[in-house]
């Protein structure tokens, strides 16, 4: 009996050793490591206005009329990403460092992914406006680079201290013709524009090495604009990881615009070997049926971009309503409820 018990115990020991020797190893041994998890498609929104709207006593409600915190409401509609713009020294502090950090912490606590969008201005930066911050007005190109790096690092380190890790960081907003005009106006000095982008890229990586840096150009259907801009950046030493685009079609032309955008995105992947992302979309709030069709279609098309390099689609300020700040391309009705347009994100 004792002999049989000995042999049974020995056999179990041998089998357990064999089993342990077949576990995955990380030294190039005979078994394969576990497959890396698939990164989810980003679906989200820029909500830079949300704290300012709340301060003005704007409320948000779900379809049943229940008051709901705005970011949580967007998450319940299928969004997983929040985008926040950053201004240098804005009037009232809205979209300044403290406001951005506060909103980012709220998003993080909801489990949302994060994109930070540096405008490098005290106010809106877009294709027609790239005004330097007032404090930077007298600087030469070298000084502007130093200021850009310091501002980028300062805001990102504040986010890091607050426990927020952005997944994407935009260096400039809708820089169709560069940034920090006139020194960085691409049509007159592409080299300066490329230098500013490269400086911003390095600043981002110094704080968050794994963050993906985005160069953002509007009119996402305009392939010639994108080629001109990004060829100039590439030739001038600009660096980026993702090409971002904006799309604001009308209720009647969205199908054409989306097809042109898909063609452009595939060309960007082929031409530069980079990922692409639709970082801004919008359509009149009172065209919810057309808007839903538009959003659903651009999400589908972005998911089909070559080699899986289409990362996501974000709506710009969907929670704005009641013609907040004169803006009418949100996706909430005048009672503060989301329209059916946002069903496309679910």
N, C-alpha and C positions, 0 to 999 in steps of 0.2 A: 504493500500500500504506500509506504513512504517513498519507495523507488518510483512508483507511478506518479506520485505527486511531484517529485523532483523533476521528472521528464516533462510534465505538463507546464511546470513553472519555467523551465528552460526554454520550451518551445514558444511560450508567450513572450519571453524576453527577446528571442531572435526575431520574431515577427515584428515586434515593436521597433526594433533597431532598423529593420529593412524599411518600415514605413517612414521613420524619421529621415532616412537617407534619400527619400524621393521628394522631400519638400523643396519648393522653389528656392534658389540661392541667388545672391546678387553678385557673384564673382565670375559670371560667364559659364557656369556649370551646365549640366545636360538638360535642365528643365527651363521652360519659358517663364518669365515674370508675368504677374497678372496684367491683363489688358487695362490700359489707362481709361478712366471714365470719360465718356463723351461730354463735351462742354455744351450746355444747353444754348439754344438759339436765344439771343437777347431780344426781348420784347419790352418796351418801356416808354418813358416819357421824360421830357425836360419839364421840371416843375419849379423853375427859379422864382416864379411869382408867389408861390404858395404861402410863405410867411407874411409877405406884404398883403396878400388877400385876407389872410386870417386877422391881421392887425386892423383891417378895414371892416371886420366883422362879417366877412363872407363865409358861408357855411357850405358844406358838401353833403349830399344825400345819395343813398343808394336807390335802386329802382323802386323799392318799397316805401321810400320817403323817410328812412331812418338816417338821422345825422351820423356821418362817419368821417373819421380823419381822412384827409385827402389822399395821402400816399397809401394808406391801408385800403382805401376804396379802389385805387388803381390796381393794387396787388390782387384784390378779389376779382378783378376783371381780367386777370391773366397776365399782368405785367410782372416782370422780374428785375427790372433795371430802372434806375433813376439817374438822370443827367442834370448837372448843375453848372450854370455859368458863373464865372468869377470876374469881377471888376476890381480895379486897383484901389481907388478912393471914391466910391460912389456917393452921391447925395443921399442922405438918410441911412446909409450903411447897407441898403439892400443889395445883395449879391457881393458884398465885401467879404473878407475872410471870416469874420465871426458868424455872419449869417450863413455862409456856405457850410462851415463846420457844423453849425447847429442842425441844418437840414440834412447833412450827410449822416450825422449820428442817428437821426430819426430813421433814415432809410436803412442804415446798417442794422438797427434794432428790429426792423421788420424782415431782415434777411434778404434785402434787395442788393443787387449788384450796383456798382457805382461808376459813372463817367464824370470826369471833371473837365470843364470847357473854359480855358483861359482866353479872354478877349483881348488882353493887354491894352485896356482902355479904362477910363472911368465910367464909361457908358457903353451903349451898343456898338459892336463891331460887326460889320456886314459888308457886302460887296461895294456899297456906296459910302461907307463910313469906317475908317480905320484910324481914328484920332488918338494920338498919343495921350497917355495920362498927363495931367497938368504938371505933376512933379517931374516928369521926364522931358518936358518941352524943350529945354535948352541943351539937351545932351547930344553929343555926336554919336556916330554909329557904335564906336567902342563902348561908350557910356551906356547906350541903349541896351547893348548885349549884357552888360553887367547888371543893369536894373532888371532886365527880363529874367535873368537867371536868379537873382535875389528874390524877386517876387514869386516866381514859380516854386523855388525851394521853400520859401517862407510858408506859403499856403499848404503845400504838400506835407511839410513837417508838422504843421498844426493839425492836419487830418490824421497823420500818423500818431501823434500824441493822443488824439481822441479815439484811437483804435479803429480808424477807418482806412481800408486799403482799396484805392480805386483800381479797377480792372483796366480802364482806358483813360487816357489824358489827351485832350486836344491842345495842340500848340497853335493857337489862333483860331478864329471863328469866321467861316466863310471868306477865306483869304483868296478870293478869285484874282485879285490884283495886289496880293501881298498884304502886309501889315505895317503898323507904325509909320504911317505916311508923314512926310514925303520920303524919308530915308529908305523905308522898306517897300516902296511901291514897285511891284514886280515889273510893270510895263516900262518903268524908267531905270530900275536898278534891280534886276533879278538876283544878282550876287548878294546884295544886302538882305533881300528876303530869304534866300537860302541860308545865309549865315544866321539870321534870327531863328529860323526853324531848327537848325542844327544846335544852336545854343540852348533852345528850349528842350530839345530831345535829350541832350546830355543832362540838363537839370532834372528832368523827370526821372531818368534812370539812376541818378545819384541818390534819390530818395526811395524810389520804388523800382528796383531793377526789372521786375517782372511785369510792370504796367506796359500796356501797348500804347504807343504814341500815334495819335491821329492827326493827319493833315485834312482839313475840312474845306471843301469847295462846294458852292451852291450850284443850282441848275444841273442836277445830276444826269440830265438827259443830253447835255452838251459835250459830246466827246472831244471836240476840237479844243474847247476851253480846258478840259482836264489834261489833255496831252500837252498843251502849251505850258500850263502851270507846273505840272509834275516833271516834264522834261527839263524845265528850267531849274526846278529844285534839284533834280538828280545831277544835272551838269554842274550845278553850283555847290555841291557838297551837302545839300539838305538830307536829312535822315528822317524816316518814319516807318511805322509798322503797319498802319491801316490807313486806307483812303476813305474818308467820310464824305457823304453827299447829302444834299437837301433836295426835297421834292415838294413843290406846292402847286399841283395841277388844278384845273378847274373841274367842276362836275361833268363837263362835256368832253374834256380831252385827256382824262387820266389814263385811259387804256393805251393811247399812243405814247404818252409820257413814260409810263411804266415799261413799255417794250423798249423804248430808246434807253431808258436807265439800265435795263438788264444788259443790253448790248454794250453799253459803256462800262458797266461793272466787269463783264467778262473780258473786255479789252484791257481794263486796268490790271486785272489779275495776270493776263497773258503778257502785258507789256512790262510790268514792274515786279511781278512775282509777289505782290502784297495782298493782304486780305482787304475786303471792302465792307462798308457798313452804311446803312441809311440812317443817319443820325438825326434828321429832322424831316417830318412830314406834317402836312396840314391841309384842311379843306374847310370851306364855310360850314359852320356849326348847323345851319338850317338846311343842309343837304345831306342828312345822315345816311340815307340809303346809298347814294353814290359814294359817300365817304367810306362806308363799310366795305363796299365792293372794291374800292381803290386800295384800302388797307389790306384786305385779304389777299388781293392779287399781288401787291408788292412784297408781302411776306412770303408768299409762295414762290415768287420769282427770285427773291434774294436767297432763298434756301436752295435754289437750283444753280447758283453761280458756280462756275468751274472749280473743281477740286474741293468743294465744300468751303470755299473761302468767303462766302457771304455770312457775316457774323450776326446781323440783327437789324431790327427796324424800330425806331423811336418816334413817338408823336411829340410835337412841340406844343407845350402848355395846353393839353387837352382840358384841364380843369378850369381854365379861364372861361368866364361866362358873364352875361350881362354887358357885353362889349367892354370888358375890363381893359383899361388903358387903350381903348379904341380898337382892340384886337377882336376879330370875328372868325378866326379859323380854329377855334377850340372845338371840343367835342362834348360839351355839356350844354344842356338847355338853360333857359333863363331862370328856371327854378332851382338850379344847382344840382341837377341830376345828369348822369352820363346819358348820352344819346345811344341809339343802337349802333352807331358807327364803331364804338369800342368793342362790340361783340366780336369783331374780327380778331382781337387779341386772345380770345379764349380758345 
